[in-house]
Amino acid sequence: MKRMLVNATQEEELRVALVDGQRIYVGGPHFFGRLGVSLIRAAQDIDRLQDHGKTVVVVGDEDAPWALIGIRERVRPDAAQAVAE
């Protein structure tokens, strides 16, 4: 397997990696929209993940999304006390 991550930069909440000369983007759906990448085929899956309380992260390039990742944090039992302090 080739070395995957050659160079990575951060643009706000969007991550950009250069892999074998190709830019790979990782970020929220709105950032892919700003890049001009259509997420129409992934819209139902994005909505479903968000409806389940998950933050959606998209992985792809300038042409298309490759994968969706749904992330959800579990609230710790002591969270309310920590916030109050």
DABELPE-V171436 format. One line per field, one symbol per residue. psi: psi as a letter, one per 30 degrees, with the letter a starting at -180 (. if undefined). burial: # if it has 16 or more other C-alpha atoms within 10 Angstrom, else .. A space follows every 50 residues. Layout:
# DABELPE-V171436
psi=???
burial=???
This chain:
# DABELPE-V171436
psi=klkejekklkjcgkkkkjjhfkkkkkaleeeeeffgkkgeffeeeeeeee fggkkkkkkaafelkelkkkkkkkkkfgeeeeef.
burial=.............####......######.##....###..#...#..#. ...########..##..###...............
